[in-house]
Amino acid sequence: METIQADAALTQLASMCHALGHPLRLGIVRYIAQHPRCICNDIVQRTNRAQSTISEHLRVLAQAGVVESEQEGQATVYWLAPQTLKLLEQEVEQLCDSAQQKTAAERCAQRPLWYQLNR
């Protein structure tokens, strides 16, 4: 039987998916993609959210490796982390390829064991 184990890559992907799973964070990522090197206040002005709320969302995105940042004077500028997003793109592409390769007959033949036992 095939075992499923969470390795470092899957843990990183899960962290990214969690970070991107919030609608506002996904909107922030879209904004940063269109406006690299933006600052937190740029996002605050476009979301009608408190600065502390946006900072927390940016922290979650940075922790997941989705965005990167650096200090420029008193401001922190943000941009997307291309290498991390490439990892996500590759994983999603692989999942899509796997899903498309399975025919209906193959999917039926690979029904879970509980399904086969309860027939």
N, C-alpha and C positions, 0 to 999 in steps of 0.2 A: 504494500500500500504506500502511496506517495505521501510523504509528510510535508506539512507546510510550516515553515519557520520564518520568523521575521529577522532578516539580516539588517545590516546598517543601511543599505540602500532602500529597503522597504520602510524602515523606520523614518528615514528622511522624506520619502514620498508621502507617508502618512502625515507627517508634520506639515508638509506643503499643502496637502489636500485639506487638512483641518484649517490651516490659515486661509486658504482660498474659499472655504465653505461658508463664510459669512458674506452676505450680499454687499455690505458696506466695504469690507476689505477687498472684495473683488472689484468694486467700483474704484477704490483707491489705486489698485494695481493698474486698471485701465487708464486712469488719469496719469499715473507716473509713466506708463508706456508712451503716452502722447506728450508728456512734459517732463522729460528726464532732467534731473538736478533741480526739481522743485523742492520747496520747503514745506514744512508742516502747515504754516499759515495759509499757503496757497490752497491746500486741501480743506482746511477749516472753513475758509470763505465760500467754498463751493458745496459744502455739505450741511451747513447750519448746525454743526455739532460742536461741542466744547473742544477746546484745544487738548485737554487731557484725554478725551475720548479718542481723538485722532492719533495722539501720541501713543496711546495704548495699542491701537490697531497697527500702527507702524512698527511698534515693538514686536508684536506677534509675527508680522510679515518678515521682519528682519531676523527674528529668532529661527524662523522656518527656512531662512535662506532665500526668500523670494525677492527681497529688496536689500540693497546695500546703501550705506550712508557714510558721510564724512562731515566733519565740522568745517564750516567756512565762516570765520569770524564768530559771531554769536548765533548763527543759524546752522542747522543741520540740513544738508541737501540729500535727496534720495533719488535712486535710480534702480531699475530692475537688474537682477543678477542673472545674466544670460546663461551662465553655465548651469545654474540650478534649474532654470526654466527649460533648458535643453534636456535635462534628465527627465523632467515631467513630460515633455513632448515625446521623447523616445518611449517612455513607458506607456503612454496613452496610444501611441502609434502601434506598439506591439500588441496591446490589448485589442485594438481594432482589427489588426491583421489576423489575430487568432480567431476572433469572432467571425470574420468573413470567411475564413477557411473551412469552418465546420459546416458540413451539409446537414440538412434536416435528419437524414438517416444516422449520421454520426452522433448528433445530439441525442437522438432516441436511444442509440446503443450505449451511450454514456450516462444514462440516468443514474441518479444516486442509488446506493445500495438499499436504503430504506424504501425507495419507490419499487425496486425490483422485488423486495421481500413482501411487500403489502399488496401485490397484484393478485 
